[in-house]
Amino acid sequence: MAKTNPFQFVQQVRAEMAKVTWPTRKETMITTAMVMVMVAFASVFFLIADQILSWVVGYILGFGA
């Protein structure tokens, strides 16, 4: 790979940054809200799964006591 001097490197970085499509504020807010909703659903799911597994293991180890 050919070496580039720092000036050429900065020019290349700027050229690549110009190609990036940045999300709008609205897109960022919607994506953030969707992530929060999915986290809430996952939290509830794992809470319920943990409670069920805890009950099953307790029942098996305690032989119903």
PDBQT receptor file of N, H, CA, C and O in Angstrom, charges set to zero:
ATOM      1  N   MET A   1       0.848  -1.172   0.000  1.00  0.00    +0.000 N 
ATOM      2  CA  MET A   1       0.000   0.000   0.000  1.00  0.00    +0.000 C 
ATOM      3  C   MET A   1       0.892   1.234   0.000  1.00  0.00    +0.000 C 
ATOM      4  O   MET A   1       1.826   1.342   0.794  1.00  0.00    +0.000 OA
ATOM      5  N   ALA A   2       0.596   2.143  -0.885  1.00  0.00    +0.000 N 
ATOM      6  H   ALA A   2      -0.163   2.055  -1.530  1.00  0.00    +0.000 HD
ATOM      7  CA  ALA A   2       1.426   3.343  -1.026  1.00  0.00    +0.000 C 
ATOM      8  C   ALA A   2       1.212   4.277   0.157  1.00  0.00    +0.000 C 
ATOM      9  O   ALA A   2       0.101   4.413   0.669  1.00  0.00    +0.000 OA
ATOM     10  N   LYS A   3       2.275   4.905   0.572  1.00  0.00    +0.000 N 
ATOM     11  H   LYS A   3       3.178   4.796   0.157  1.00  0.00    +0.000 HD
ATOM     12  CA  LYS A   3       2.184   5.875   1.657  1.00  0.00    +0.000 C 
ATOM     13  C   LYS A   3       1.616   7.180   1.133  1.00  0.00    +0.000 C 
ATOM     14  O   LYS A   3       1.909   7.585   0.009  1.00  0.00    +0.000 OA
ATOM     15  N   THR A   4       0.811   7.831   1.941  1.00  0.00    +0.000 N 
ATOM     16  H   THR A   4       0.573   7.501   2.854  1.00  0.00    +0.000 HD
ATOM     17  CA  THR A   4       0.305   9.156   1.590  1.00  0.00    +0.000 C 
ATOM     18  C   THR A   4       0.770  10.136   2.640  1.00  0.00    +0.000 C 
ATOM     19  O   THR A   4       0.927   9.794   3.812  1.00  0.00    +0.000 OA
ATOM     20  N   ASN A   5       0.986  11.356   2.201  1.00  0.00    +0.000 N 
ATOM     21  H   ASN A   5       0.859  11.634   1.249  1.00  0.00    +0.000 HD
ATOM     22  CA  ASN A   5       1.404  12.352   3.187  1.00  0.00    +0.000 C 
ATOM     23  C   ASN A   5       0.178  12.824   3.971  1.00  0.00    +0.000 C 
ATOM     24  O   ASN A   5      -0.953  12.606   3.536  1.00  0.00    +0.000 OA
ATOM     25  N   PRO A   6       0.389  13.461   5.112  1.00  0.00    +0.000 N 
ATOM     26  CA  PRO A   6      -0.740  13.871   5.966  1.00  0.00    +0.000 C 
ATOM     27  C   PRO A   6      -1.743  14.776   5.249  1.00  0.00    +0.000 C 
ATOM     28  O   PRO A   6      -2.943  14.679   5.503  1.00  0.00    +0.000 OA
ATOM     29  N   PHE A   7      -1.276  15.650   4.363  1.00  0.00    +0.000 N 
ATOM     30  H   PHE A   7      -0.300  15.729   4.157  1.00  0.00    +0.000 HD
ATOM     31  CA  PHE A   7      -2.178  16.550   3.657  1.00  0.00    +0.000 C 
ATOM     32  C   PHE A   7      -3.123  15.764   2.750  1.00  0.00    +0.000 C 
ATOM     33  O   PHE A   7      -4.321  16.045   2.713  1.00  0.00    +0.000 OA
ATOM     34  N   GLN A   8      -2.601  14.797   2.029  1.00  0.00    +0.000 N 
ATOM     35  H   GLN A   8      -1.628  14.569   2.059  1.00  0.00    +0.000 HD
ATOM     36  CA  GLN A   8      -3.433  13.967   1.161  1.00  0.00    +0.000 C 
ATOM     37  C   GLN A   8      -4.407  13.136   1.986  1.00  0.00    +0.000 C 
ATOM     38  O   GLN A   8      -5.556  12.930   1.593  1.00  0.00    +0.000 OA
ATOM     39  N   PHE A   9      -3.938  12.665   3.125  1.00  0.00    +0.000 N 
ATOM     40  H   PHE A   9      -3.005  12.832   3.444  1.00  0.00    +0.000 HD
ATOM     41  CA  PHE A   9      -4.804  11.881   4.004  1.00  0.00    +0.000 C 
ATOM     42  C   PHE A   9      -6.008  12.709   4.448  1.00  0.00    +0.000 C 
ATOM     43  O   PHE A   9      -7.140  12.228   4.401  1.00  0.00    +0.000 OA
ATOM     44  N   VAL A  10      -5.775  13.943   4.875  1.00  0.00    +0.000 N 
ATOM     45  H   VAL A  10      -4.855  14.334   4.913  1.00  0.00    +0.000 HD
ATOM     46  CA  VAL A  10      -6.859  14.815   5.314  1.00  0.00    +0.000 C 
ATOM     47  C   VAL A  10      -7.819  15.080   4.163  1.00  0.00    +0.000 C 
ATOM     48  O   VAL A  10      -9.032  15.111   4.370  1.00  0.00    +0.000 OA
ATOM     49  N   GLN A  11      -7.307  15.270   2.970  1.00  0.00    +0.000 N 
ATOM     50  H   GLN A  11      -6.322  15.245   2.802  1.00  0.00    +0.000 HD
ATOM     51  CA  GLN A  11      -8.164  15.490   1.800  1.00  0.00    +0.000 C 
ATOM     52  C   GLN A  11      -9.030  14.259   1.531  1.00  0.00    +0.000 C 
ATOM     53  O   GLN A  11     -10.214  14.379   1.219  1.00  0.00    +0.000 OA
ATOM     54  N   GLN A  12      -8.439  13.099   1.654  1.00  0.00    +0.000 N 
ATOM     55  H   GLN A  12      -7.477  13.001   1.908  1.00  0.00    +0.000 HD
ATOM     56  CA  GLN A  12      -9.189  11.866   1.425  1.00  0.00    +0.000 C 
ATOM     57  C   GLN A  12     -10.277  11.668   2.490  1.00  0.00    +0.000 C 
ATOM     58  O   GLN A  12     -11.387  11.230   2.189  1.00  0.00    +0.000 OA
ATOM     59  N   VAL A  13      -9.937  11.995   3.719  1.00  0.00    +0.000 N 
ATOM     60  H   VAL A  13      -9.035  12.351   3.963  1.00  0.00    +0.000 HD
ATOM     61  CA  VAL A  13     -10.916  11.875   4.806  1.00  0.00    +0.000 C 
ATOM     62  C   VAL A  13     -12.079  12.822   4.559  1.00  0.00    +0.000 C 
ATOM     63  O   VAL A  13     -13.234  12.429   4.723  1.00  0.00    +0.000 OA
ATOM     64  N   ARG A  14     -11.803  14.049   4.172  1.00  0.00    +0.000 N 
ATOM     65  H   ARG A  14     -10.865  14.368   4.038  1.00  0.00    +0.000 HD
ATOM     66  CA  ARG A  14     -12.873  15.014   3.887  1.00  0.00    +0.000 C 
ATOM     67  C   ARG A  14     -13.738  14.537   2.722  1.00  0.00    +0.000 C 
ATOM     68  O   ARG A  14     -14.959  14.687   2.758  1.00  0.00    +0.000 OA
ATOM     69  N   ALA A  15     -13.121  13.969   1.697  1.00  0.00    +0.000 N 
ATOM     70  H   ALA A  15     -12.129  13.847   1.668  1.00  0.00    +0.000 HD
ATOM     71  CA  ALA A  15     -13.876  13.465   0.550  1.00  0.00    +0.000 C 
ATOM     72  C   ALA A  15     -14.806  12.329   0.978  1.00  0.00    +0.000 C 
ATOM     73  O   ALA A  15     -15.954  12.268   0.538  1.00  0.00    +0.000 OA
ATOM     74  N   GLU A  16     -14.320  11.437   1.826  1.00  0.00    +0.000 N 
ATOM     75  H   GLU A  16     -13.387  11.487   2.184  1.00  0.00    +0.000 HD
ATOM     76  CA  GLU A  16     -15.149  10.331   2.300  1.00  0.00    +0.000 C 
ATOM     77  C   GLU A  16     -16.270  10.831   3.215  1.00  0.00    +0.000 C 
ATOM     78  O   GLU A  16     -17.393  10.330   3.150  1.00  0.00    +0.000 OA
ATOM     79  N   MET A  17     -15.972  11.808   4.060  1.00  0.00    +0.000 N 
ATOM     80  H   MET A  17     -15.060  12.215   4.113  1.00  0.00    +0.000 HD
ATOM     81  CA  MET A  17     -16.985  12.361   4.959  1.00  0.00    +0.000 C 
ATOM     82  C   MET A  17     -18.101  13.046   4.169  1.00  0.00    +0.000 C 
ATOM     83  O   MET A  17     -19.251  13.060   4.607  1.00  0.00    +0.000 OA
ATOM     84  N   ALA A  18     -17.770  13.610   3.015  1.00  0.00    +0.000 N 
ATOM     85  H   ALA A  18     -16.836  13.599   2.659  1.00  0.00    +0.000 HD
ATOM     86  CA  ALA A  18     -18.785  14.251   2.177  1.00  0.00    +0.000 C 
ATOM     87  C   ALA A  18     -19.747  13.222   1.589  1.00  0.00    +0.000 C 
ATOM     88  O   ALA A  18     -20.871  13.574   1.232  1.00  0.00    +0.000 OA
ATOM     89  N   LYS A  19     -19.336  11.971   1.481  1.00  0.00    +0.000 N 
ATOM     90  H   LYS A  19     -18.423  11.685   1.771  1.00  0.00    +0.000 HD
ATOM     91  CA  LYS A  19     -20.169  10.908   0.927  1.00  0.00    +0.000 C 
ATOM     92  C   LYS A  19     -21.140  10.331   1.957  1.00  0.00    +0.000 C 
ATOM     93  O   LYS A  19     -22.097   9.646   1.594  1.00  0.00    +0.000 OA
ATOM     94  N   VAL A  20     -20.900  10.602   3.223  1.00  0.00    +0.000 N 
ATOM     95  H   VAL A  20     -20.124  11.158   3.519  1.00  0.00    +0.000 HD
ATOM     96  CA  VAL A  20     -21.715  10.023   4.291  1.00  0.00    +0.000 C 
ATOM     97  C   VAL A  20     -23.092  10.681   4.294  1.00  0.00    +0.000 C 
ATOM     98  O   VAL A  20     -23.207  11.903   4.204  1.00  0.00    +0.000 OA
ATOM     99  N   THR A  21     -24.137   9.855   4.399  1.00  0.00    +0.000 N 
ATOM    100  H   THR A  21     -24.043   8.862   4.472  1.00  0.00    +0.000 HD
ATOM    101  CA  THR A  21     -25.492  10.370   4.522  1.00  0.00    +0.000 C 
ATOM    102  C   THR A  21     -25.852  10.378   6.003  1.00  0.00    +0.000 C 
ATOM    103  O   THR A  21     -26.046   9.326   6.612  1.00  0.00    +0.000 OA
ATOM    104  N   TRP A  22     -25.937  11.567   6.569  1.00  0.00    +0.000 N 
ATOM    105  H   TRP A  22     -25.779  12.422   6.074  1.00  0.00    +0.000 HD
ATOM    106  CA  TRP A  22     -26.213  11.694   7.988  1.00  0.00    +0.000 C 
ATOM    107  C   TRP A  22     -27.717  11.684   8.214  1.00  0.00    +0.000 C 
ATOM    108  O   TRP A  22     -28.454  12.268   7.420  1.00  0.00    +0.000 OA
ATOM    109  N   PRO A  23     -28.198  11.032   9.284  1.00  0.00    +0.000 N 
ATOM    110  CA  PRO A  23     -29.639  11.011   9.555  1.00  0.00    +0.000 C 
ATOM    111  C   PRO A  23     -30.120  12.379  10.021  1.00  0.00    +0.000 C 
ATOM    112  O   PRO A  23     -29.369  13.157  10.608  1.00  0.00    +0.000 OA
ATOM    113  N   THR A  24     -31.386  12.649   9.744  1.00  0.00    +0.000 N 
ATOM    114  H   THR A  24     -31.996  12.016   9.267  1.00  0.00    +0.000 HD
ATOM    115  CA  THR A  24     -31.979  13.903  10.212  1.00  0.00    +0.000 C 
ATOM    116  C   THR A  24     -32.317  13.766  11.694  1.00  0.00    +0.000 C 
ATOM    117  O   THR A  24     -32.252  12.677  12.266  1.00  0.00    +0.000 OA
ATOM    118  N   ARG A  25     -32.673  14.878  12.293  1.00  0.00    +0.000 N 
ATOM    119  H   ARG A  25     -32.725  15.763  11.829  1.00  0.00    +0.000 HD
ATOM    120  CA  ARG A  25     -33.055  14.865  13.706  1.00  0.00    +0.000 C 
ATOM    121  C   ARG A  25     -34.284  13.977  13.908  1.00  0.00    +0.000 C 
ATOM    122  O   ARG A  25     -34.354  13.226  14.881  1.00  0.00    +0.000 OA
ATOM    123  N   LYS A  26     -35.249  14.060  12.992  1.00  0.00    +0.000 N 
ATOM    124  H   LYS A  26     -35.192  14.670  12.201  1.00  0.00    +0.000 HD
ATOM    125  CA  LYS A  26     -36.467  13.250  13.099  1.00  0.00    +0.000 C 
ATOM    126  C   LYS A  26     -36.145  11.766  13.017  1.00  0.00    +0.000 C 
ATOM    127  O   LYS A  26     -36.670  10.978  13.804  1.00  0.00    +0.000 OA
ATOM    128  N   GLU A  27     -35.291  11.370  12.078  1.00  0.00    +0.000 N 
ATOM    129  H   GLU A  27     -34.864  12.010  11.439  1.00  0.00    +0.000 HD
ATOM    130  CA  GLU A  27     -34.902   9.965  11.950  1.00  0.00    +0.000 C 
ATOM    131  C   GLU A  27     -34.199   9.472  13.204  1.00  0.00    +0.000 C 
ATOM    132  O   GLU A  27     -34.425   8.347  13.649  1.00  0.00    +0.000 OA
ATOM    133  N   THR A  28     -33.347  10.315  13.770  1.00  0.00    +0.000 N 
ATOM    134  H   THR A  28     -33.163  11.229  13.408  1.00  0.00    +0.000 HD
ATOM    135  CA  THR A  28     -32.632   9.939  14.990  1.00  0.00    +0.000 C 
ATOM    136  C   THR A  28     -33.596   9.755  16.159  1.00  0.00    +0.000 C 
ATOM    137  O   THR A  28     -33.459   8.812  16.939  1.00  0.00    +0.000 OA
ATOM    138  N   MET A  29     -34.570  10.653  16.279  1.00  0.00    +0.000 N 
ATOM    139  H   MET A  29     -34.682  11.419  15.645  1.00  0.00    +0.000 HD
ATOM    140  CA  MET A  29     -35.544  10.553  17.365  1.00  0.00    +0.000 C 
ATOM    141  C   MET A  29     -36.409   9.299  17.208  1.00  0.00    +0.000 C 
ATOM    142  O   MET A  29     -36.676   8.607  18.191  1.00  0.00    +0.000 OA
ATOM    143  N   ILE A  30     -36.847   9.002  15.988  1.00  0.00    +0.000 N 
ATOM    144  H   ILE A  30     -36.631   9.564  15.189  1.00  0.00    +0.000 HD
ATOM    145  CA  ILE A  30     -37.674   7.819  15.757  1.00  0.00    +0.000 C 
ATOM    146  C   ILE A  30     -36.883   6.549  16.058  1.00  0.00    +0.000 C 
ATOM    147  O   ILE A  30     -37.397   5.632  16.698  1.00  0.00    +0.000 OA
ATOM    148  N   THR A  31     -35.647   6.496  15.602  1.00  0.00    +0.000 N 
ATOM    149  H   THR A  31     -35.230   7.241  15.082  1.00  0.00    +0.000 HD
ATOM    150  CA  THR A  31     -34.814   5.327  15.851  1.00  0.00    +0.000 C 
ATOM    151  C   THR A  31     -34.568   5.140  17.346  1.00  0.00    +0.000 C 
ATOM    152  O   THR A  31     -34.608   4.018  17.851  1.00  0.00    +0.000 OA
ATOM    153  N   THR A  32     -34.315   6.238  18.046  1.00  0.00    +0.000 N 
ATOM    154  H   THR A  32     -34.282   7.149  17.636  1.00  0.00    +0.000 HD
ATOM    155  CA  THR A  32     -34.099   6.171  19.487  1.00  0.00    +0.000 C 
ATOM    156  C   THR A  32     -35.343   5.661  20.198  1.00  0.00    +0.000 C 
ATOM    157  O   THR A  32     -35.247   4.830  21.101  1.00  0.00    +0.000 OA
ATOM    158  N   ALA A  33     -36.516   6.155  19.794  1.00  0.00    +0.000 N 
ATOM    159  H   ALA A  33     -36.594   6.830  19.061  1.00  0.00    +0.000 HD
ATOM    160  CA  ALA A  33     -37.767   5.710  20.410  1.00  0.00    +0.000 C 
ATOM    161  C   ALA A  33     -37.993   4.220  20.149  1.00  0.00    +0.000 C 
ATOM    162  O   ALA A  33     -38.432   3.493  21.041  1.00  0.00    +0.000 OA
ATOM    163  N   MET A  34     -37.696   3.768  18.939  1.00  0.00    +0.000 N 
ATOM    164  H   MET A  34     -37.339   4.359  18.215  1.00  0.00    +0.000 HD
ATOM    165  CA  MET A  34     -37.874   2.340  18.627  1.00  0.00    +0.000 C 
ATOM    166  C   MET A  34     -36.941   1.474  19.471  1.00  0.00    +0.000 C 
ATOM    167  O   MET A  34     -37.336   0.401  19.928  1.00  0.00    +0.000 OA
ATOM    168  N   VAL A  35     -35.728   1.924  19.676  1.00  0.00    +0.000 N 
ATOM    169  H   VAL A  35     -35.407   2.796  19.305  1.00  0.00    +0.000 HD
ATOM    170  CA  VAL A  35     -34.787   1.175  20.515  1.00  0.00    +0.000 C 
ATOM    171  C   VAL A  35     -35.308   1.098  21.944  1.00  0.00    +0.000 C 
ATOM    172  O   VAL A  35     -35.244   0.042  22.573  1.00  0.00    +0.000 OA
ATOM    173  N   MET A  36     -35.825   2.212  22.458  1.00  0.00    +0.000 N 
ATOM    174  H   MET A  36     -35.878   3.070  21.947  1.00  0.00    +0.000 HD
ATOM    175  CA  MET A  36     -36.359   2.213  23.823  1.00  0.00    +0.000 C 
ATOM    176  C   MET A  36     -37.550   1.258  23.953  1.00  0.00    +0.000 C 
ATOM    177  O   MET A  36     -37.668   0.553  24.955  1.00  0.00    +0.000 OA
ATOM    178  N   VAL A  37     -38.429   1.231  22.953  1.00  0.00    +0.000 N 
ATOM    179  H   VAL A  37     -38.333   1.804  22.139  1.00  0.00    +0.000 HD
ATOM    180  CA  VAL A  37     -39.584   0.322  22.982  1.00  0.00    +0.000 C 
ATOM    181  C   VAL A  37     -39.112  -1.128  22.977  1.00  0.00    +0.000 C 
ATOM    182  O   VAL A  37     -39.623  -1.950  23.737  1.00  0.00    +0.000 OA
ATOM    183  N   MET A  38     -38.144  -1.444  22.128  1.00  0.00    +0.000 N 
ATOM    184  H   MET A  38     -37.728  -0.777  21.510  1.00  0.00    +0.000 HD
ATOM    185  CA  MET A  38     -37.638  -2.812  22.066  1.00  0.00    +0.000 C 
ATOM    186  C   MET A  38     -36.950  -3.213  23.370  1.00  0.00    +0.000 C 
ATOM    187  O   MET A  38     -37.066  -4.359  23.804  1.00  0.00    +0.000 OA
ATOM    188  N   VAL A  39     -36.244  -2.288  23.989  1.00  0.00    +0.000 N 
ATOM    189  H   VAL A  39     -36.150  -1.357  23.636  1.00  0.00    +0.000 HD
ATOM    190  CA  VAL A  39     -35.609  -2.571  25.283  1.00  0.00    +0.000 C 
ATOM    191  C   VAL A  39     -36.676  -2.865  26.336  1.00  0.00    +0.000 C 
ATOM    192  O   VAL A  39     -36.517  -3.778  27.146  1.00  0.00    +0.000 OA
ATOM    193  N   ALA A  40     -37.754  -2.096  26.324  1.00  0.00    +0.000 N 
ATOM    194  H   ALA A  40     -37.882  -1.354  25.665  1.00  0.00    +0.000 HD
ATOM    195  CA  ALA A  40     -38.834  -2.327  27.284  1.00  0.00    +0.000 C 
ATOM    196  C   ALA A  40     -39.457  -3.710  27.065  1.00  0.00    +0.000 C 
ATOM    197  O   ALA A  40     -39.686  -4.448  28.024  1.00  0.00    +0.000 OA
ATOM    198  N   PHE A  41     -39.732  -4.061  25.799  1.00  0.00    +0.000 N 
ATOM    199  H   PHE A  41     -39.546  -3.461  25.020  1.00  0.00    +0.000 HD
ATOM    200  CA  PHE A  41     -40.296  -5.381  25.511  1.00  0.00    +0.000 C 
ATOM    201  C   PHE A  41     -39.344  -6.493  25.935  1.00  0.00    +0.000 C 
ATOM    202  O   PHE A  41     -39.778  -7.482  26.526  1.00  0.00    +0.000 OA
ATOM    203  N   ALA A  42     -38.075  -6.348  25.647  1.00  0.00    +0.000 N 
ATOM    204  H   ALA A  42     -37.723  -5.544  25.167  1.00  0.00    +0.000 HD
ATOM    205  CA  ALA A  42     -37.097  -7.369  26.021  1.00  0.00    +0.000 C 
ATOM    206  C   ALA A  42     -37.010  -7.488  27.542  1.00  0.00    +0.000 C 
ATOM    207  O   ALA A  42     -36.898  -8.594  28.071  1.00  0.00    +0.000 OA
ATOM    208  N   SER A  43     -37.060  -6.370  28.236  1.00  0.00    +0.000 N 
ATOM    209  H   SER A  43     -37.151  -5.472  27.805  1.00  0.00    +0.000 HD
ATOM    210  CA  SER A  43     -36.989  -6.399  29.705  1.00  0.00    +0.000 C 
ATOM    211  C   SER A  43     -38.166  -7.152  30.298  1.00  0.00    +0.000 C 
ATOM    212  O   SER A  43     -37.994  -7.972  31.201  1.00  0.00    +0.000 OA
ATOM    213  N   VAL A  44     -39.356  -6.878  29.794  1.00  0.00    +0.000 N 
ATOM    214  H   VAL A  44     -39.495  -6.212  29.061  1.00  0.00    +0.000 HD
ATOM    215  CA  VAL A  44     -40.555  -7.563  30.298  1.00  0.00    +0.000 C 
ATOM    216  C   VAL A  44     -40.479  -9.054  29.978  1.00  0.00    +0.000 C 
ATOM    217  O   VAL A  44     -40.795  -9.893  30.823  1.00  0.00    +0.000 OA
ATOM    218  N   PHE A  45     -40.057  -9.382  28.748  1.00  0.00    +0.000 N 
ATOM    219  H   PHE A  45     -39.800  -8.701  28.062  1.00  0.00    +0.000 HD
ATOM    220  CA  PHE A  45     -39.937 -10.783  28.369  1.00  0.00    +0.000 C 
ATOM    221  C   PHE A  45     -38.983 -11.530  29.293  1.00  0.00    +0.000 C 
ATOM    222  O   PHE A  45     -39.315 -12.605  29.792  1.00  0.00    +0.000 OA
ATOM    223  N   PHE A  46     -37.790 -10.960  29.523  1.00  0.00    +0.000 N 
ATOM    224  H   PHE A  46     -37.520 -10.087  29.117  1.00  0.00    +0.000 HD
ATOM    225  CA  PHE A  46     -36.811 -11.647  30.369  1.00  0.00    +0.000 C 
ATOM    226  C   PHE A  46     -37.235 -11.674  31.828  1.00  0.00    +0.000 C 
ATOM    227  O   PHE A  46     -36.878 -12.605  32.550  1.00  0.00    +0.000 OA
ATOM    228  N   LEU A  47     -37.986 -10.681  32.279  1.00  0.00    +0.000 N 
ATOM    229  H   LEU A  47     -38.276  -9.925  31.692  1.00  0.00    +0.000 HD
ATOM    230  CA  LEU A  47     -38.517 -10.716  33.646  1.00  0.00    +0.000 C 
ATOM    231  C   LEU A  47     -39.478 -11.887  33.799  1.00  0.00    +0.000 C 
ATOM    232  O   LEU A  47     -39.397 -12.647  34.764  1.00  0.00    +0.000 OA
ATOM    233  N   ILE A  48     -40.387 -12.027  32.842  1.00  0.00    +0.000 N 
ATOM    234  H   ILE A  48     -40.453 -11.410  32.058  1.00  0.00    +0.000 HD
ATOM    235  CA  ILE A  48     -41.363 -13.118  32.900  1.00  0.00    +0.000 C 
ATOM    236  C   ILE A  48     -40.666 -14.476  32.775  1.00  0.00    +0.000 C 
ATOM    237  O   ILE A  48     -40.977 -15.404  33.522  1.00  0.00    +0.000 OA
ATOM    238  N   ALA A  49     -39.725 -14.593  31.833  1.00  0.00    +0.000 N 
ATOM    239  H   ALA A  49     -39.473 -13.840  31.226  1.00  0.00    +0.000 HD
ATOM    240  CA  ALA A  49     -39.001 -15.858  31.657  1.00  0.00    +0.000 C 
ATOM    241  C   ALA A  49     -38.224 -16.208  32.917  1.00  0.00    +0.000 C 
ATOM    242  O   ALA A  49     -38.189 -17.372  33.316  1.00  0.00    +0.000 OA
ATOM    243  N   ASP A  50     -37.607 -15.229  33.545  1.00  0.00    +0.000 N 
ATOM    244  H   ASP A  50     -37.635 -14.283  33.222  1.00  0.00    +0.000 HD
ATOM    245  CA  ASP A  50     -36.843 -15.480  34.765  1.00  0.00    +0.000 C 
ATOM    246  C   ASP A  50     -37.757 -15.930  35.897  1.00  0.00    +0.000 C 
ATOM    247  O   ASP A  50     -37.403 -16.829  36.659  1.00  0.00    +0.000 OA
ATOM    248  N   GLN A  51     -38.918 -15.320  36.011  1.00  0.00    +0.000 N 
ATOM    249  H   GLN A  51     -39.205 -14.589  35.392  1.00  0.00    +0.000 HD
ATOM    250  CA  GLN A  51     -39.851 -15.706  37.068  1.00  0.00    +0.000 C 
ATOM    251  C   GLN A  51     -40.351 -17.129  36.858  1.00  0.00    +0.000 C 
ATOM    252  O   GLN A  51     -40.459 -17.901  37.810  1.00  0.00    +0.000 OA
ATOM    253  N   ILE A  52     -40.654 -17.472  35.614  1.00  0.00    +0.000 N 
ATOM    254  H   ILE A  52     -40.566 -16.845  34.841  1.00  0.00    +0.000 HD
ATOM    255  CA  ILE A  52     -41.128 -18.831  35.324  1.00  0.00    +0.000 C 
ATOM    256  C   ILE A  52     -40.032 -19.852  35.605  1.00  0.00    +0.000 C 
ATOM    257  O   ILE A  52     -40.289 -20.872  36.244  1.00  0.00    +0.000 OA
ATOM    258  N   LEU A  53     -38.817 -19.593  35.139  1.00  0.00    +0.000 N 
ATOM    259  H   LEU A  53     -38.607 -18.765  34.620  1.00  0.00    +0.000 HD
ATOM    260  CA  LEU A  53     -37.715 -20.528  35.385  1.00  0.00    +0.000 C 
ATOM    261  C   LEU A  53     -37.405 -20.644  36.877  1.00  0.00    +0.000 C 
ATOM    262  O   LEU A  53     -37.099 -21.729  37.370  1.00  0.00    +0.000 OA
ATOM    263  N   SER A  54     -37.484 -19.532  37.585  1.00  0.00    +0.000 N 
ATOM    264  H   SER A  54     -37.732 -18.650  37.184  1.00  0.00    +0.000 HD
ATOM    265  CA  SER A  54     -37.245 -19.559  39.021  1.00  0.00    +0.000 C 
ATOM    266  C   SER A  54     -38.293 -20.429  39.718  1.00  0.00    +0.000 C 
ATOM    267  O   SER A  54     -37.961 -21.210  40.610  1.00  0.00    +0.000 OA
ATOM    268  N   TRP A  55     -39.540 -20.295  39.317  1.00  0.00    +0.000 N 
ATOM    269  H   TRP A  55     -39.811 -19.661  38.592  1.00  0.00    +0.000 HD
ATOM    270  CA  TRP A  55     -40.603 -21.109  39.900  1.00  0.00    +0.000 C 
ATOM    271  C   TRP A  55     -40.399 -22.590  39.582  1.00  0.00    +0.000 C 
ATOM    272  O   TRP A  55     -40.552 -23.441  40.459  1.00  0.00    +0.000 OA
ATOM    273  N   VAL A  56     -40.053 -22.901  38.323  1.00  0.00    +0.000 N 
ATOM    274  H   VAL A  56     -39.928 -22.210  37.611  1.00  0.00    +0.000 HD
ATOM    275  CA  VAL A  56     -39.852 -24.292  37.918  1.00  0.00    +0.000 C 
ATOM    276  C   VAL A  56     -38.687 -24.923  38.682  1.00  0.00    +0.000 C 
ATOM    277  O   VAL A  56     -38.817 -26.035  39.194  1.00  0.00    +0.000 OA
ATOM    278  N   VAL A  57     -37.555 -24.227  38.764  1.00  0.00    +0.000 N 
ATOM    279  H   VAL A  57     -37.450 -23.324  38.348  1.00  0.00    +0.000 HD
ATOM    280  CA  VAL A  57     -36.396 -24.752  39.470  1.00  0.00    +0.000 C 
ATOM    281  C   VAL A  57     -36.697 -24.912  40.955  1.00  0.00    +0.000 C 
ATOM    282  O   VAL A  57     -36.312 -25.908  41.567  1.00  0.00    +0.000 OA
ATOM    283  N   GLY A  58     -37.385 -23.931  41.534  1.00  0.00    +0.000 N 
ATOM    284  H   GLY A  58     -37.698 -23.121  41.038  1.00  0.00    +0.000 HD
ATOM    285  CA  GLY A  58     -37.750 -24.036  42.938  1.00  0.00    +0.000 C 
ATOM    286  C   GLY A  58     -38.673 -25.209  43.198  1.00  0.00    +0.000 C 
ATOM    287  O   GLY A  58     -38.552 -25.889  44.216  1.00  0.00    +0.000 OA
ATOM    288  N   TYR A  59     -39.590 -25.443  42.283  1.00  0.00    +0.000 N 
ATOM    289  H   TYR A  59     -39.688 -24.890  41.456  1.00  0.00    +0.000 HD
ATOM    290  CA  TYR A  59     -40.512 -26.566  42.419  1.00  0.00    +0.000 C 
ATOM    291  C   TYR A  59     -39.760 -27.900  42.319  1.00  0.00    +0.000 C 
ATOM    292  O   TYR A  59     -40.003 -28.826  43.094  1.00  0.00    +0.000 OA
ATOM    293  N   ILE A  60     -38.843 -27.976  41.346  1.00  0.00    +0.000 N 
ATOM    294  H   ILE A  60     -38.646 -27.225  40.716  1.00  0.00    +0.000 HD
ATOM    295  CA  ILE A  60     -38.095 -29.228  41.157  1.00  0.00    +0.000 C 
ATOM    296  C   ILE A  60     -37.169 -29.498  42.343  1.00  0.00    +0.000 C 
ATOM    297  O   ILE A  60     -37.132 -30.614  42.862  1.00  0.00    +0.000 OA
ATOM    298  N   LEU A  61     -36.432 -28.491  42.766  1.00  0.00    +0.000 N 
ATOM    299  H   LEU A  61     -36.462 -27.585  42.345  1.00  0.00    +0.000 HD
ATOM    300  CA  LEU A  61     -35.488 -28.696  43.867  1.00  0.00    +0.000 C 
ATOM    301  C   LEU A  61     -36.181 -28.847  45.214  1.00  0.00    +0.000 C 
ATOM    302  O   LEU A  61     -35.678 -29.530  46.106  1.00  0.00    +0.000 OA
ATOM    303  N   GLY A  62     -37.318 -28.218  45.354  1.00  0.00    +0.000 N 
ATOM    304  H   GLY A  62     -37.726 -27.663  44.629  1.00  0.00    +0.000 HD
ATOM    305  CA  GLY A  62     -38.039 -28.321  46.618  1.00  0.00    +0.000 C 
ATOM    306  C   GLY A  62     -39.048 -29.444  46.615  1.00  0.00    +0.000 C 
ATOM    307  O   GLY A  62     -39.719 -29.676  47.620  1.00  0.00    +0.000 OA
ATOM    308  N   PHE A  63     -39.168 -30.147  45.499  1.00  0.00    +0.000 N 
ATOM    309  H   PHE A  63     -38.623 -29.958  44.682  1.00  0.00    +0.000 HD
ATOM    310  CA  PHE A  63     -40.136 -31.243  45.343  1.00  0.00    +0.000 C 
ATOM    311  C   PHE A  63     -41.534 -30.796  45.742  1.00  0.00    +0.000 C 
ATOM    312  O   PHE A  63     -42.276 -31.527  46.398  1.00  0.00    +0.000 OA
ATOM    313  N   GLY A  64     -41.875 -29.581  45.331  1.00  0.00    +0.000 N 
ATOM    314  H   GLY A  64     -41.272 -28.987  44.799  1.00  0.00    +0.000 HD
ATOM    315  CA  GLY A  64     -43.228 -29.090  45.558  1.00  0.00    +0.000 C 
ATOM    316  C   GLY A  64     -43.465 -28.517  46.931  1.00  0.00    +0.000 C 
ATOM    317  O   GLY A  64     -44.594 -28.155  47.260  1.00  0.00    +0.000 OA
ATOM    318  N   ALA A  65     -42.437 -28.427  47.738  1.00  0.00    +0.000 N 
ATOM    319  H   ALA A  65     -41.519 -28.721  47.471  1.00  0.00    +0.000 HD
ATOM    320  CA  ALA A  65     -42.630 -27.940  49.094  1.00  0.00    +0.000 C 
ATOM    321  C   ALA A  65     -42.720 -26.446  49.163  1.00  0.00    +0.000 C 
ATOM    322  O   ALA A  65     -42.883 -25.888  50.248  1.00  0.00    +0.000 OA
TER     323      ALA A  65
